[in-house]
């Protein structure tokens, strides 16, 4: 699916030792830097480009370094962090590392998803055209025609994505044992133990709107009508822009770019691989809704597709039924006529919390994010405030432990409309991390540290074995990575 519509933030934790990352940055952050408007925000007119470094088969241009410098300054300004390094040298180091990773990704045949690159490039161009006042002014500023500016950006975004995937492929192979987690914890100075923010544990009784089957049927019928219009000659892209409820791909005519089967949910992927170029699927159901899929092109194990997504639509009356049921249940629970746990078992429609007395975990979000490749033991029932949905956060903030909310409408992980009541089970106050109570948190921190150490060691060997030449005018910068200081 379009990544903007299907990815939700998964509860995560911050690494305690940020000094190394602040000093050198990681290639993973380059995607965010390059995806902002900052890369085209240089305030002084660019001089004619020159090659400032050669890394393997790639060149680092002066314009790239200048754009990265501006991006770093913007990032530091927004985060409130001030580096004591020369931003030009820091930018050059980031780009050299990115080029090393990009070159290695080509050797290792790393695959990337390309569905959002065109969108990011267009967004950056639109922003800069608006800033400069016209396409002509932008071309004059960069001494290049617009199609060259677009191609330069596309190349840089693509290289950054390859570098990011290369880094992820190294780190994803790193594992950690309980003994290593305990050693990590024991070696931390007491005054350096991570602070765990306030957390909530809560339970819920969840109901979907009434007439769910009718709403699903209406969505399928609408898609069949659209399919008939496509077969009769209307353009898939035009109908996707008008009707698709995947906002990220709809603006591109439903275009999802090239993706492998593994990047997509199973029903979508299974239907996709059966299609020939220009062929349109029947209605495909996934947890996100209902789809029409059009095959554009197949290239190796990558598929270029478009899709139209429709979701079941509900009326106000459809919501009144679950609301009234939950309101009555709440009154019976408060009156002692039924326990909360019994009400969950009899009435809740949430398959994740139903068998756990209604206690909510992040297992569904983890399965969603990692395409089902999740160990249930990794799930947590403790939620940081900033990782709660807006609706759940608003309701929990009103409650004391043991209290229940009134029924309210919300959305599940797949953006389906739901109605629920929640009960606040426990508020865990802000505290220093403890091995017994915060093991999962400490495990993540220890794993991140080990992943970073492994990655830096691997990166050092690749830098040593790769041809790198830095222009004499730029050799005076102090690089943090030890392999670049040689």
Secondary structure, 3 states (H helix, E strand, C coil): CCHHHHCCCCCCCCCCCCHHHHHHCCCHHHHHHHHCHHHHCCCCCCCCCCEEEEECCEEEEHHHHHHHHHHHHHHHHHHCCCCCCCHHHHHHHHHHHHHHHHHHHHHCCCCCCCCCHHHHHHHHHHHHHHHHCCHHHHHHHHCCCHHHHHHHHHHHHHHHHHHHHHHHHHHCCCCCCHHHHHHHHHHCCHHHCCEECCEEEEEEEEEECCCHHHHHHHHHHHHHHHHHHHHCCCCHHHHHHHHCCCHHHHCCCCEEEEEEHHHCCHHHHHHHCCCCCCCECCCEEECCEEEEEEEEEEECCEEEEEEEEECCCCCHHHHHHHHHHHHHHHHHHHCCCCCHHHHHHHHCCCCCCHHHCCECCCHHHHHHHCCCCCCHHHCCCCEEHHHCCHHHHHHHCCCCCCCECCCEEEECCCCCEEEEEEEEEEEECCEECCCCCCHHHHHHHHHHHHHHHHHHHHHHHHHHHCCEEECHHHCCCCCCCHHHCC
